[in-house]
């Protein structure tokens, strides 16, 4: 998160924060707030992978939640993308795997 100011957010529609360990609600709120300041129009998805406790509602005021597994996060991303495509009446997006 320390280099968020260097992110190029042009054309970005969704940011997914993936937590493998147990973040505190304050950590989630801080990360969401920093992303929202940098990219006010993006959808923010918080993915709690593993057995993380449910964050409080205040931590997710400006974000959506996927819990439990990477599969749940991917399904949520696909649902968000499909809903965005329906709103804009665009062809439904296909998932592209990132290589790195």
N, CA, C and O atoms as CSV, one atom per row, in Angstrom:
chain,resi,resn,atom,element,x,y,z
A,1,UNK,N,N,0.812,-1.193,0.000
A,1,UNK,CA,C,0.000,0.000,0.000
A,1,UNK,C,C,0.859,1.262,0.000
A,1,UNK,O,O,0.349,2.351,-0.268
A,2,UNK,N,N,2.132,1.137,0.291
A,2,UNK,CA,C,2.956,2.336,0.422
A,2,UNK,C,C,3.182,3.056,-0.901
A,2,UNK,O,O,3.520,4.240,-0.902
A,3,UNK,N,N,3.007,2.381,-2.008
A,3,UNK,CA,C,3.237,3.009,-3.307
A,3,UNK,C,C,1.945,3.274,-4.070
A,3,UNK,O,O,1.953,3.331,-5.299
A,4,UNK,N,N,0.872,3.430,-3.374
A,4,UNK,CA,C,-0.421,3.663,-4.020
A,4,UNK,C,C,-0.425,4.949,-4.828
A,4,UNK,O,O,-1.127,5.038,-5.836
A,5,UNK,N,N,0.341,5.945,-4.410
A,5,UNK,CA,C,0.362,7.212,-5.142
A,5,UNK,C,C,0.983,7.055,-6.524
A,5,UNK,O,O,0.788,7.914,-7.385
A,6,UNK,N,N,1.721,5.983,-6.751
A,6,UNK,CA,C,2.347,5.748,-8.046
A,6,UNK,C,C,1.480,4.896,-8.975
A,6,UNK,O,O,1.852,4.671,-10.127
A,7,UNK,N,N,0.344,4.425,-8.494
A,7,UNK,CA,C,-0.521,3.591,-9.315
A,7,UNK,C,C,-1.065,4.383,-10.491
A,7,UNK,O,O,-1.469,5.536,-10.341
A,8,UNK,N,N,-1.075,3.758,-11.662
A,8,UNK,CA,C,-1.740,4.328,-12.828
A,8,UNK,C,C,-3.149,3.740,-12.845
A,8,UNK,O,O,-3.323,2.557,-13.137
A,9,UNK,N,N,-4.133,4.539,-12.543
A,9,UNK,CA,C,-5.503,4.037,-12.429
A,9,UNK,C,C,-6.356,4.316,-13.664
A,9,UNK,O,O,-7.568,4.104,-13.638
A,10,UNK,N,N,-5.740,4.784,-14.733
A,10,UNK,CA,C,-6.491,5.038,-15.960
A,10,UNK,C,C,-7.085,3.730,-16.476
A,10,UNK,O,O,-6.367,2.751,-16.680
A,11,UNK,N,N,-8.373,3.721,-16.682
A,11,UNK,CA,C,-9.045,2.547,-17.222
A,11,UNK,C,C,-9.325,1.445,-16.208
A,11,UNK,O,O,-9.850,0.395,-16.577
A,12,UNK,N,N,-8.990,1.657,-14.951
A,12,UNK,CA,C,-9.224,0.644,-13.922
A,12,UNK,C,C,-10.672,0.738,-13.451
A,12,UNK,O,O,-11.150,1.821,-13.113
A,13,UNK,N,N,-11.358,-0.379,-13.429
A,13,UNK,CA,C,-12.754,-0.396,-13.002
A,13,UNK,C,C,-12.932,-1.060,-11.646
A,13,UNK,O,O,-13.912,-0.792,-10.952
A,14,UNK,N,N,-11.993,-1.930,-11.255
A,14,UNK,CA,C,-12.138,-2.674,-10.012
A,14,UNK,C,C,-10.771,-2.915,-9.392
A,14,UNK,O,O,-9.810,-3.241,-10.088
A,15,UNK,N,N,-10.694,-2.752,-8.081
A,15,UNK,CA,C,-9.495,-3.087,-7.323
A,15,UNK,C,C,-9.898,-4.137,-6.311
A,15,UNK,O,O,-10.871,-3.953,-5.578
A,16,UNK,N,N,-9.160,-5.240,-6.261
A,16,UNK,CA,C,-9.454,-6.311,-5.323
A,16,UNK,C,C,-8.339,-6.388,-4.288
A,16,UNK,O,O,-7.183,-6.653,-4.622
A,17,UNK,N,N,-8.699,-6.155,-3.031
A,17,UNK,CA,C,-7.765,-6.296,-1.914
A,17,UNK,C,C,-7.908,-7.712,-1.382
A,17,UNK,O,O,-8.968,-8.079,-0.876
A,18,UNK,N,N,-6.862,-8.506,-1.489
A,18,UNK,CA,C,-6.919,-9.888,-1.015
A,18,UNK,C,C,-6.136,-10.016,0.284
A,18,UNK,O,O,-4.944,-9.712,0.340
A,19,UNK,N,N,-6.812,-10.461,1.306
A,19,UNK,CA,C,-6.182,-10.696,2.607
A,19,UNK,C,C,-6.161,-12.194,2.866
A,19,UNK,O,O,-7.203,-12.849,2.846
A,20,UNK,N,N,-4.970,-12.733,3.108
A,20,UNK,CA,C,-4.833,-14.152,3.415
A,20,UNK,C,C,-4.886,-14.364,4.928
A,20,UNK,O,O,-5.416,-15.370,5.400
A,21,UNK,N,N,-4.350,-13.439,5.663
A,21,UNK,CA,C,-4.377,-13.531,7.119
A,21,UNK,C,C,-5.540,-12.704,7.653
A,21,UNK,O,O,-6.387,-12.256,6.881
A,22,UNK,N,N,-5.587,-12.503,8.942
A,22,UNK,CA,C,-6.702,-11.811,9.576
A,22,UNK,C,C,-6.433,-10.321,9.723
A,22,UNK,O,O,-5.760,-9.910,10.668
A,23,UNK,N,N,-6.943,-9.506,8.809
A,23,UNK,CA,C,-6.760,-8.060,8.965
A,23,UNK,C,C,-7.723,-7.523,10.022
A,23,UNK,O,O,-8.790,-8.090,10.256
A,24,UNK,N,N,-7.337,-6.452,10.636
A,24,UNK,CA,C,-8.258,-5.795,11.566
A,24,UNK,C,C,-9.204,-4.925,10.751
A,24,UNK,O,O,-8.881,-4.547,9.625
A,25,UNK,N,N,-10.363,-4.604,11.303
A,25,UNK,CA,C,-11.261,-3.684,10.599
A,25,UNK,C,C,-10.575,-2.351,10.287
A,25,UNK,O,O,-10.840,-1.749,9.246
A,26,UNK,N,N,-9.705,-1.891,11.170
A,26,UNK,CA,C,-8.988,-0.629,10.933
A,26,UNK,C,C,-8.067,-0.745,9.726
A,26,UNK,O,O,-7.950,0.207,8.954
A,27,UNK,N,N,-7.413,-1.882,9.546
A,27,UNK,CA,C,-6.545,-2.075,8.386
A,27,UNK,C,C,-7.352,-2.052,7.089
A,27,UNK,O,O,-6.925,-1.474,6.090
A,28,UNK,N,N,-8.510,-2.681,7.119
A,28,UNK,CA,C,-9.367,-2.689,5.928
A,28,UNK,C,C,-9.851,-1.282,5.625
A,28,UNK,O,O,-9.780,-0.840,4.478
A,29,UNK,N,N,-10.344,-0.569,6.636
A,29,UNK,CA,C,-10.821,0.810,6.436
A,29,UNK,C,C,-9.716,1.691,5.865
A,29,UNK,O,O,-9.961,2.465,4.939
A,30,UNK,N,N,-8.517,1.585,6.398
A,30,UNK,CA,C,-7.382,2.392,5.944
A,30,UNK,C,C,-7.068,2.104,4.473
A,30,UNK,O,O,-6.883,3.030,3.684
A,31,UNK,N,N,-7.009,0.833,4.112
A,31,UNK,CA,C,-6.697,0.474,2.729
A,31,UNK,C,C,-7.778,0.954,1.772
A,31,UNK,O,O,-7.471,1.497,0.711
A,32,UNK,N,N,-9.033,0.759,2.137
A,32,UNK,CA,C,-10.149,1.193,1.289
A,32,UNK,C,C,-10.128,2.716,1.132
A,32,UNK,O,O,-10.331,3.234,0.034
A,33,UNK,N,N,-9.886,3.418,2.221
A,33,UNK,CA,C,-9.849,4.890,2.175
A,33,UNK,C,C,-8.735,5.380,1.257
A,33,UNK,O,O,-8.943,6.310,0.477
A,34,UNK,N,N,-7.555,4.765,1.339
A,34,UNK,CA,C,-6.438,5.184,0.478
A,34,UNK,C,C,-6.734,4.909,-0.994
A,34,UNK,O,O,-6.435,5.739,-1.854
A,35,UNK,N,N,-7.312,3.766,-1.283
A,35,UNK,CA,C,-7.656,3.452,-2.672
A,35,UNK,C,C,-8.738,4.396,-3.175
A,35,UNK,O,O,-8.666,4.875,-4.307
A,36,UNK,N,N,-9.735,4.666,-2.349
A,36,UNK,CA,C,-10.832,5.546,-2.758
A,36,UNK,C,C,-10.323,6.949,-3.077
A,36,UNK,O,O,-10.802,7.581,-4.019
A,37,UNK,N,N,-9.352,7.443,-2.298
A,37,UNK,CA,C,-8.783,8.772,-2.600
A,37,UNK,C,C,-8.037,8.756,-3.925
A,37,UNK,O,O,-8.088,9.736,-4.669
A,38,UNK,N,N,-7.354,7.678,-4.232
A,38,UNK,CA,C,-6.561,7.589,-5.462
A,38,UNK,C,C,-7.433,7.319,-6.683
A,38,UNK,O,O,-7.169,7.838,-7.768
A,39,UNK,N,N,-8.466,6.510,-6.504
A,39,UNK,CA,C,-9.323,6.108,-7.625
A,39,UNK,C,C,-10.784,6.148,-7.170
A,39,UNK,O,O,-11.354,5.112,-6.831
A,40,UNK,N,N,-11.389,7.333,-7.161
A,40,UNK,CA,C,-12.737,7.478,-6.587
A,40,UNK,C,C,-13.840,6.719,-7.315
A,40,UNK,O,O,-14.881,6.444,-6.718
A,41,UNK,N,N,-13.649,6.379,-8.566
A,41,UNK,CA,C,-14.725,5.758,-9.339
A,41,UNK,C,C,-14.667,4.233,-9.370
A,41,UNK,O,O,-15.608,3.606,-9.855
A,42,UNK,N,N,-13.602,3.619,-8.872
A,42,UNK,CA,C,-13.469,2.170,-8.988
A,42,UNK,C,C,-14.331,1.448,-7.961
A,42,UNK,O,O,-14.668,1.988,-6.907
A,43,UNK,N,N,-14.670,0.228,-8.296
A,43,UNK,CA,C,-15.319,-0.669,-7.347
A,43,UNK,C,C,-14.191,-1.309,-6.545
A,43,UNK,O,O,-13.196,-1.757,-7.115
A,44,UNK,N,N,-14.346,-1.352,-5.228
A,44,UNK,CA,C,-13.349,-1.978,-4.375
A,44,UNK,C,C,-13.951,-3.251,-3.796
A,44,UNK,O,O,-15.017,-3.227,-3.182
A,45,UNK,N,N,-13.255,-4.352,-4.000
A,45,UNK,CA,C,-13.674,-5.642,-3.467
A,45,UNK,C,C,-12.645,-6.078,-2.436
A,45,UNK,O,O,-11.451,-6.129,-2.731
A,46,UNK,N,N,-13.097,-6.388,-1.243
A,46,UNK,CA,C,-12.229,-6.907,-0.189
A,46,UNK,C,C,-12.447,-8.418,-0.148
A,46,UNK,O,O,-13.546,-8.888,0.146
A,47,UNK,N,N,-11.389,-9.172,-0.446
A,47,UNK,CA,C,-11.465,-10.628,-0.445
A,47,UNK,C,C,-10.756,-11.155,0.796
A,47,UNK,O,O,-9.542,-11.012,0.943
A,48,UNK,N,N,-11.527,-11.763,1.680
A,48,UNK,CA,C,-10.972,-12.356,2.888
A,48,UNK,C,C,-10.819,-13.855,2.638
A,48,UNK,O,O,-11.786,-14.612,2.721
A,49,UNK,N,N,-9.597,-14.268,2.333
A,49,UNK,CA,C,-9.327,-15.656,1.997
A,49,UNK,C,C,-8.934,-16.402,3.266
A,49,UNK,O,O,-8.080,-15.936,4.020
A,50,UNK,N,N,-9.528,-17.515,3.497
A,50,UNK,CA,C,-9.247,-18.252,4.722
A,50,UNK,C,C,-10.355,-18.033,5.733
A,50,UNK,O,O,-11.499,-17.768,5.366
A,51,UNK,N,N,-10.014,-18.143,6.993
A,51,UNK,CA,C,-11.009,-18.070,8.062
A,51,UNK,C,C,-10.940,-16.739,8.795
A,51,UNK,O,O,-10.852,-16.708,10.022
A,52,UNK,N,N,-10.979,-15.661,8.065
A,52,UNK,CA,C,-10.975,-14.328,8.671
A,52,UNK,C,C,-12.327,-14.043,9.283
A,52,UNK,O,O,-13.353,-14.441,8.730
A,53,UNK,N,N,-12.349,-13.357,10.421
A,53,UNK,CA,C,-13.640,-12.973,10.999
A,53,UNK,C,C,-14.309,-11.905,10.134
A,53,UNK,O,O,-13.639,-11.151,9.430
A,54,UNK,N,N,-15.620,-11.855,10.199
A,54,UNK,CA,C,-16.393,-10.860,9.444
A,54,UNK,C,C,-16.027,-9.456,9.928
A,54,UNK,O,O,-16.131,-9.173,11.121
A,55,UNK,N,N,-15.598,-8.570,9.019
A,55,UNK,CA,C,-15.292,-7.196,9.443
A,55,UNK,C,C,-16.576,-6.442,9.773
A,55,UNK,O,O,-17.661,-6.807,9.321
A,56,UNK,N,N,-16.433,-5.401,10.557
A,56,UNK,CA,C,-17.612,-4.605,10.896
A,56,UNK,C,C,-18.112,-3.841,9.676
A,56,UNK,O,O,-17.376,-3.649,8.708
A,57,UNK,N,N,-19.349,-3.416,9.730
A,57,UNK,CA,C,-19.971,-2.727,8.591
A,57,UNK,C,C,-19.243,-1.444,8.234
A,57,UNK,O,O,-19.192,-1.069,7.063
A,58,UNK,N,N,-18.682,-0.773,9.215
A,58,UNK,CA,C,-17.974,0.484,8.952
A,58,UNK,C,C,-16.733,0.252,8.093
A,58,UNK,O,O,-16.359,1.119,7.302
A,59,UNK,N,N,-16.101,-0.889,8.236
A,59,UNK,CA,C,-14.909,-1.190,7.443
A,59,UNK,C,C,-15.255,-1.358,5.966
A,59,UNK,O,O,-14.411,-1.138,5.097
A,60,UNK,N,N,-16.498,-1.748,5.686
A,60,UNK,CA,C,-16.907,-2.028,4.305
A,60,UNK,C,C,-17.889,-1.010,3.763
A,60,UNK,O,O,-18.622,-1.308,2.820
A,61,UNK,N,N,-17.923,0.180,4.334
A,61,UNK,CA,C,-18.858,1.208,3.889
A,61,UNK,C,C,-18.703,1.484,2.401
A,61,UNK,O,O,-19.697,1.682,1.702
A,62,UNK,N,N,-17.494,1.500,1.919
A,62,UNK,CA,C,-17.218,1.897,0.542
A,62,UNK,C,C,-16.651,0.752,-0.289
A,62,UNK,O,O,-15.955,0.984,-1.277
A,63,UNK,N,N,-16.949,-0.491,0.112
A,63,UNK,CA,C,-16.376,-1.642,-0.589
A,63,UNK,C,C,-17.359,-2.810,-0.551
A,63,UNK,O,O,-18.322,-2.813,0.216
A,64,UNK,N,N,-17.091,-3.791,-1.391
A,64,UNK,CA,C,-17.866,-5.023,-1.388
A,64,UNK,C,C,-17.008,-6.116,-0.771
A,64,UNK,O,O,-15.797,-5.949,-0.626
A,65,UNK,N,N,-17.623,-7.228,-0.409
A,65,UNK,CA,C,-16.932,-8.288,0.321
A,65,UNK,C,C,-17.093,-9.636,-0.363
A,65,UNK,O,O,-18.178,-9.987,-0.827
A,66,UNK,N,N,-15.996,-10.386,-0.417
A,66,UNK,CA,C,-16.007,-11.792,-0.824
A,66,UNK,C,C,-15.265,-12.544,0.269
A,66,UNK,O,O,-14.189,-12.123,0.691
A,67,UNK,N,N,-15.824,-13.639,0.723
A,67,UNK,CA,C,-15.225,-14.368,1.842
A,67,UNK,C,C,-14.956,-15.819,1.510
A,67,UNK,O,O,-15.662,-16.431,0.709
A,68,UNK,N,N,-13.918,-16.366,2.141
A,68,UNK,CA,C,-13.702,-17.798,2.160
A,68,UNK,C,C,-12.663,-18.345,1.216
A,68,UNK,O,O,-11.761,-19.067,1.642
A,69,UNK,N,N,-12.767,-18.020,-0.050
A,69,UNK,CA,C,-11.860,-18.655,-1.005
A,69,UNK,C,C,-11.581,-17.737,-2.190
A,69,UNK,O,O,-12.279,-16.750,-2.420
A,70,UNK,N,N,-10.556,-18.091,-2.919
A,70,UNK,CA,C,-10.238,-17.358,-4.140
A,70,UNK,C,C,-11.366,-17.532,-5.154
A,70,UNK,O,O,-11.675,-16.610,-5.909
A,71,UNK,N,N,-11.971,-18.700,-5.169
A,71,UNK,CA,C,-13.103,-18.951,-6.077
A,71,UNK,C,C,-14.244,-17.975,-5.788
A,71,UNK,O,O,-14.845,-17.438,-6.718
A,72,UNK,N,N,-14.544,-17.743,-4.519
A,72,UNK,CA,C,-15.604,-16.797,-4.149
A,72,UNK,C,C,-15.257,-15.395,-4.625
A,72,UNK,O,O,-16.129,-14.660,-5.089
A,73,UNK,N,N,-13.983,-15.022,-4.512
A,73,UNK,CA,C,-13.549,-13.696,-4.964
A,73,UNK,C,C,-13.696,-13.574,-6.482
A,73,UNK,O,O,-14.180,-12.556,-6.977
A,74,UNK,N,N,-13.285,-14.597,-7.215
A,74,UNK,CA,C,-13.389,-14.563,-8.679
A,74,UNK,C,C,-14.850,-14.512,-9.110
A,74,UNK,O,O,-15.193,-13.783,-10.040
A,75,UNK,N,N,-15.711,-15.274,-8.447
A,75,UNK,CA,C,-17.144,-15.245,-8.780
A,75,UNK,C,C,-17.740,-13.863,-8.517
A,75,UNK,O,O,-18.565,-13.380,-9.292
A,76,UNK,N,N,-17.323,-13.236,-7.430
A,76,UNK,CA,C,-17.813,-11.889,-7.112
A,76,UNK,C,C,-17.328,-10.892,-8.168
A,76,UNK,O,O,-18.091,-10.032,-8.606
A,77,UNK,N,N,-16.057,-11.007,-8.576
A,77,UNK,CA,C,-15.511,-10.124,-9.618
A,77,UNK,C,C,-16.292,-10.299,-10.913
A,77,UNK,O,O,-16.631,-9.317,-11.574
A,78,UNK,N,N,-16.575,-11.536,-11.273
A,78,UNK,CA,C,-17.347,-11.790,-12.495
A,78,UNK,C,C,-18.747,-11.195,-12.401
A,78,UNK,O,O,-19.253,-10.642,-13.378
A,79,UNK,N,N,-19.375,-11.303,-11.234
A,79,UNK,CA,C,-20.713,-10.736,-11.049
A,79,UNK,C,C,-20.680,-9.213,-11.164
A,79,UNK,O,O,-21.561,-8.614,-11.781
A,80,UNK,N,N,-19.669,-8.595,-10.574
A,80,UNK,CA,C,-19.530,-7.136,-10.663
A,80,UNK,C,C,-19.314,-6.711,-12.113
A,80,UNK,O,O,-19.918,-5.746,-12.582
A,81,UNK,N,N,-18.449,-7.436,-12.817
A,81,UNK,CA,C,-18.170,-7.111,-14.223
A,81,UNK,C,C,-19.404,-7.294,-15.089
A,81,UNK,O,O,-19.668,-6.476,-15.971
A,82,UNK,N,N,-20.154,-8.348,-14.852
A,82,UNK,CA,C,-21.366,-8.593,-15.636
A,82,UNK,C,C,-22.409,-7.510,-15.367
A,82,UNK,O,O,-23.077,-7.050,-16.293
A,83,UNK,N,N,-22.552,-7.101,-14.109
A,83,UNK,CA,C,-23.510,-6.048,-13.778
A,83,UNK,C,C,-23.108,-4.730,-14.427
A,83,UNK,O,O,-23.963,-3.991,-14.916
A,84,UNK,N,N,-21.819,-4.435,-14.433
A,84,UNK,CA,C,-21.341,-3.210,-15.083
A,84,UNK,C,C,-21.594,-3.249,-16.580
A,84,UNK,O,O,-21.976,-2.242,-17.177
A,85,UNK,N,N,-21.384,-4.403,-17.183
A,85,UNK,CA,C,-21.627,-4.540,-18.617
A,85,UNK,C,C,-23.104,-4.373,-18.931
A,85,UNK,O,O,-23.464,-3.745,-19.927
A,86,UNK,N,N,-23.970,-4.939,-18.075
A,86,UNK,CA,C,-25.415,-4.802,-18.282
A,86,UNK,C,C,-25.848,-3.345,-18.171
A,86,UNK,O,O,-26.672,-2.877,-18.957
A,87,UNK,N,N,-25.290,-2.623,-17.189
A,87,UNK,CA,C,-25.640,-1.206,-17.018
A,87,UNK,C,C,-25.232,-0.385,-18.227
A,87,UNK,O,O,-25.965,0.510,-18.648
A,88,UNK,N,N,-24.074,-0.680,-18.786
A,88,UNK,CA,C,-23.578,0.088,-19.921
A,88,UNK,C,C,-24.010,-0.518,-21.250
A,88,UNK,O,O,-23.704,0.019,-22.314
A,89,UNK,N,N,-24.724,-1.643,-21.184
A,89,UNK,CA,C,-25.162,-2.367,-22.370
A,89,UNK,C,C,-23.980,-2.731,-23.269
A,89,UNK,O,O,-24.013,-2.548,-24.486
A,90,UNK,N,N,-22.946,-3.247,-22.628
A,90,UNK,CA,C,-21.742,-3.686,-23.330
A,90,UNK,C,C,-21.729,-5.202,-23.378
A,90,UNK,O,O,-22.448,-5.855,-22.622
A,91,UNK,N,N,-20.904,-5.776,-24.274
A,91,UNK,CA,C,-20.770,-7.233,-24.251
A,91,UNK,C,C,-20.186,-7.676,-22.905
A,91,UNK,O,O,-19.358,-6.979,-22.317
A,92,UNK,N,N,-20.622,-8.825,-22.436
A,92,UNK,CA,C,-20.110,-9.321,-21.152
A,92,UNK,C,C,-18.608,-9.572,-21.251
A,92,UNK,O,O,-18.128,-10.138,-22.233
A,93,UNK,N,N,-17.864,-9.143,-20.215
A,93,UNK,CA,C,-16.408,-9.315,-20.247
A,93,UNK,C,C,-16.016,-10.752,-20.033
A,93,UNK,O,O,-16.750,-11.526,-19.419
A,94,UNK,N,N,-14.848,-11.108,-20.544
A,94,UNK,CA,C,-14.278,-12.424,-20.292
A,94,UNK,C,C,-13.136,-12.260,-19.321
A,94,UNK,O,O,-12.509,-11.202,-19.273
A,95,UNK,N,N,-12.858,-13.279,-18.552
A,95,UNK,CA,C,-11.772,-13.222,-17.570
A,95,UNK,C,C,-10.456,-13.501,-18.294
A,95,UNK,O,O,-10.355,-14.414,-19.114
A,96,UNK,N,N,-9.474,-12.703,-17.973
A,96,UNK,CA,C,-8.138,-12.881,-18.532
A,96,UNK,C,C,-7.198,-13.096,-17.352
A,96,UNK,O,O,-7.165,-12.295,-16.417
A,97,UNK,N,N,-6.447,-14.172,-17.404
A,97,UNK,CA,C,-5.506,-14.449,-16.311
A,97,UNK,C,C,-4.283,-13.582,-16.453
A,97,UNK,O,O,-3.737,-13.425,-17.545
A,98,UNK,N,N,-3.856,-13.019,-15.338
A,98,UNK,CA,C,-2.644,-12.200,-15.325
A,98,UNK,C,C,-1.430,-13.107,-15.253
A,98,UNK,O,O,-1.429,-14.109,-14.539
A,99,UNK,N,N,-0.416,-12.754,-15.984
A,99,UNK,CA,C,0.837,-13.507,-15.920
A,99,UNK,C,C,1.896,-12.582,-15.386
A,99,UNK,O,O,1.857,-11.375,-15.625
A,100,UNK,N,N,2.805,-13.120,-14.692
A,100,UNK,CA,C,3.710,-12.171,-14.127
A,100,UNK,C,C,5.074,-12.560,-13.977
A,100,UNK,O,O,5.890,-11.775,-13.495
